[in-house]
Amino acid sequence: AAAAITKVLQSLAPTIKVVTGSYCGLMLPVCEDYRLAELAANQQLTIFTLLTISSVCGVGADTVPISGDCTVEQLKYLILDVVALAARYNKPLTCRVFPVPNLVAGDMTTTLNSSPYLCNTRVFDL
């Protein structure tokens, strides 16, 4: 469904005189969307899912909470996955992850909603 929506919107761009810019795809910011946060909290959305969608129409891993004790190696491999997808499909992708101190994969965040722009969800597994 995400790919179909993106394709329709991109096909309309020339007819409604929209100039596309750097990110031209479906943005799925987990901590900025209550439904995505709910899916993640119920373990129905993973980083793998986000990257799979990015290969078709998404823009990467956006506002994803990760374990505060993640290693440099884990971050490196995540970033390399995003870079590989971006290079393969010749499009810009984001890797905006939030290491959350004192939480591990599966824990629920509790402080993100102190911002009016973020919502709490489950910490993702890398």
C-alpha positions as CSV (number, residue, x, y, z in Angstrom):
1,A,0.0,0.0,0.0
2,A,2.8,2.4,0.9
3,A,4.4,1.9,-2.5
4,A,1.1,2.4,-4.4
5,I,0.4,5.7,-2.5
6,T,4.0,7.0,-3.2
7,K,3.7,6.0,-6.9
8,V,0.4,7.9,-7.3
9,L,1.7,11.0,-5.6
10,Q,4.9,11.0,-7.7
11,S,2.8,10.5,-10.9
12,L,0.7,13.6,-10.0
13,A,3.8,15.8,-9.4
14,P,4.1,16.9,-13.1
15,T,0.4,17.6,-13.5
16,I,0.1,19.8,-10.4
17,K,3.5,21.4,-11.0
18,V,5.2,20.0,-7.8
19,V,8.9,20.1,-7.8
20,T,10.3,17.2,-5.9
21,G,13.3,17.6,-3.6
22,S,15.7,15.5,-1.8
23,Y,13.4,13.1,0.1
24,C,10.8,11.9,-2.3
25,G,9.1,9.0,-0.6
26,L,7.0,8.0,2.3
27,M,8.2,9.2,5.7
28,L,7.6,6.8,8.6
29,P,8.8,8.7,11.7
30,V,8.1,6.2,14.4
31,C,8.3,8.6,17.4
32,E,6.3,11.3,15.6
33,D,3.3,9.2,14.6
34,Y,1.0,7.6,17.2
35,R,-0.1,4.7,15.0
36,L,3.5,3.8,14.0
37,A,4.5,4.1,17.7
38,E,1.6,1.8,18.6
39,L,2.6,-0.8,15.9
40,A,6.2,-0.7,17.3
41,A,5.0,-1.1,20.9
42,N,3.1,-4.2,19.8
43,Q,6.2,-5.5,18.0
44,Q,4.5,-5.2,14.6
45,L,7.1,-2.8,13.3
46,T,10.9,-3.4,13.3
47,I,13.9,-1.6,11.9
48,F,14.0,-4.4,9.3
49,T,10.5,-3.6,8.2
50,L,11.3,0.1,7.9
51,L,14.4,-0.6,5.8
52,T,12.4,-3.0,3.6
53,I,9.8,-0.3,3.0
54,S,12.6,2.1,2.2
55,S,13.8,-0.1,-0.6
56,V,10.5,0.6,-2.3
57,C,9.2,4.0,-1.2
58,G,10.3,5.0,2.3
59,V,13.0,7.3,3.5
60,G,14.9,5.1,6.0
61,A,14.9,4.7,9.8
62,D,13.4,7.9,11.1
63,T,13.0,8.7,14.8
64,V,13.6,5.2,16.0
65,P,14.4,4.6,19.7
66,I,17.2,2.1,20.2
67,S,19.0,0.7,23.3
68,G,21.0,3.3,25.2
69,D,23.8,0.8,25.5
70,C,24.0,-0.1,21.8
71,T,27.6,-0.6,20.6
72,V,29.4,1.4,18.0
73,E,29.5,-1.8,16.0
74,Q,25.7,-2.1,16.1
75,L,25.3,1.5,15.0
76,K,27.9,1.0,12.3
77,Y,26.1,-2.0,10.8
78,L,22.7,-0.2,10.8
79,I,24.2,2.8,9.1
80,L,25.9,0.6,6.6
81,D,22.6,-1.1,5.8
82,V,21.0,2.3,5.2
83,V,23.9,3.4,3.0
84,A,23.7,0.2,1.0
85,L,20.0,0.7,0.3
86,A,20.6,4.4,-0.5
87,A,23.3,3.5,-3.0
88,R,21.4,0.6,-4.5
89,Y,18.3,2.6,-5.2
90,N,20.1,5.9,-5.8
91,K,18.0,7.9,-3.3
92,P,18.7,9.7,-0.1
93,L,17.7,7.8,3.1
94,T,17.8,8.9,6.7
95,C,19.1,7.1,9.8
96,R,17.8,9.1,12.6
97,V,17.9,6.9,15.7
98,F,17.5,7.9,19.3
99,P,19.7,5.9,21.8
100,V,17.6,6.0,25.0
101,P,19.7,5.8,28.2
102,N,18.9,3.0,30.7
103,L,16.6,1.2,28.3
104,V,17.1,-1.9,26.2
105,A,15.3,-3.4,23.3
106,G,11.7,-4.2,24.2
107,D,11.4,-1.6,26.9
108,M,8.9,1.2,26.6
109,T,10.1,4.8,26.4
110,T,8.5,7.1,28.9
111,T,10.1,10.5,28.4
112,L,9.7,11.1,24.7
113,N,6.3,12.6,25.2
114,S,7.8,15.4,27.2
115,S,8.2,16.9,23.7
116,P,4.9,17.9,21.9
117,Y,6.4,16.4,18.7
118,L,7.3,12.9,20.0
119,C,5.4,9.9,21.3
120,N,6.5,7.0,23.4
121,T,7.0,3.5,21.9
122,R,9.0,0.3,22.3
123,V,12.8,0.5,22.0
124,F,13.8,-1.3,18.8
125,D,16.2,-4.2,18.6
126,L,19.2,-3.8,16.4
